[in-house]
Amino acid sequence: MALDQDVKQAIIAEFQRDAKDTGSAEVQIAILSRKIKVLTEHLKSNHLDHSSRLGLLKMVGQRKRLLKYLRRTNFTTFQKVVADLGIRAK
């Protein structure tokens, strides 16, 4: 499930470090979080869609690895991203 280009650009604008930043860990985490939210809503009404469930699990794992990296490299940014997105992270 792809995000609309306008939604993706808004997320990038909110979490980017500078004007040309589109792929930092913060931006990737924010985009994955939005995709996870959309896919979770889809699976609530389509509970037999196992291929989408597999994709959701892969996205959650990728976000977890990115959060682990961000926590290790820049803890203050990690705390800000987690607070802004409202996600639980250890």
C-alpha positions as CSV (number, residue, x, y, z in Angstrom):
1,M,0.0,0.0,0.0
2,A,1.8,3.1,-1.2
3,L,1.3,6.5,0.3
4,D,0.1,9.5,-1.7
5,Q,2.9,11.7,-2.9
6,D,1.4,14.7,-1.0
7,V,1.3,12.8,2.3
8,K,4.9,11.5,1.8
9,Q,6.2,15.0,1.1
10,A,4.5,16.4,4.2
11,I,6.1,13.7,6.3
12,I,9.5,14.3,4.8
13,A,9.1,18.1,5.3
14,E,8.3,17.5,9.0
15,F,11.2,15.2,9.8
16,Q,14.0,16.1,7.5
17,R,17.3,17.5,8.8
18,D,17.9,20.0,6.0
19,A,16.3,21.0,2.7
20,K,17.8,18.1,0.7
21,D,17.3,15.3,3.3
22,T,14.9,12.6,2.1
23,G,16.5,9.4,3.5
24,S,17.7,10.0,7.0
25,A,16.7,7.5,9.7
26,E,14.2,9.9,11.1
27,V,12.4,10.3,7.8
28,Q,12.4,6.6,7.1
29,I,11.0,5.9,10.5
30,A,8.2,8.4,10.0
31,I,7.3,7.1,6.6
32,L,7.3,3.5,7.8
33,S,5.1,4.5,10.8
34,R,2.6,6.0,8.5
35,K,2.6,2.9,6.2
36,I,2.2,0.7,9.3
37,K,-0.8,2.7,10.5
38,V,-2.5,2.5,7.0
39,L,-1.8,-1.2,6.7
40,T,-3.1,-1.9,10.2
41,E,-6.4,-0.2,9.4
42,H,-6.6,-2.3,6.2
43,L,-6.0,-5.5,8.1
44,K,-8.8,-4.7,10.6
45,S,-11.4,-5.0,7.8
46,N,-9.5,-7.6,5.7
47,H,-8.3,-10.1,8.3
48,L,-7.7,-12.8,5.8
49,D,-5.1,-10.8,3.8
50,H,-2.1,-12.8,4.9
51,S,0.3,-11.3,2.3
52,S,-0.4,-7.8,3.6
53,R,0.1,-9.1,7.1
54,L,3.6,-10.4,6.1
55,G,4.4,-7.0,4.6
56,L,3.3,-5.3,7.8
57,L,5.6,-7.6,9.9
58,K,8.5,-6.8,7.6
59,M,7.8,-3.0,8.0
60,V,7.6,-3.3,11.7
61,G,10.9,-5.1,11.8
62,Q,12.6,-2.5,9.6
63,R,11.3,0.3,11.7
64,K,12.6,-1.5,14.8
65,R,16.1,-1.8,13.3
66,L,16.1,1.9,12.3
67,L,15.0,2.9,15.8
68,K,17.7,0.8,17.3
69,Y,20.3,2.5,15.1
70,L,19.0,6.0,15.9
71,R,19.0,5.3,19.6
72,R,22.6,4.1,19.4
73,T,23.9,7.0,17.3
74,N,21.8,10.0,18.4
75,F,19.7,9.5,21.5
76,T,18.1,13.0,21.7
77,T,16.8,12.7,18.1
78,F,15.6,9.2,19.0
79,Q,13.6,10.6,21.9
80,K,12.1,13.4,19.8
81,V,11.1,11.1,16.9
82,V,9.5,8.6,19.3
83,A,7.6,11.4,21.1
84,D,6.4,13.0,17.8
85,L,5.2,9.7,16.3
86,G,3.7,8.4,19.5
87,I,5.3,5.0,19.3
88,R,6.6,2.8,22.0
89,A,10.3,2.0,21.9
90,K,12.7,0.5,24.4
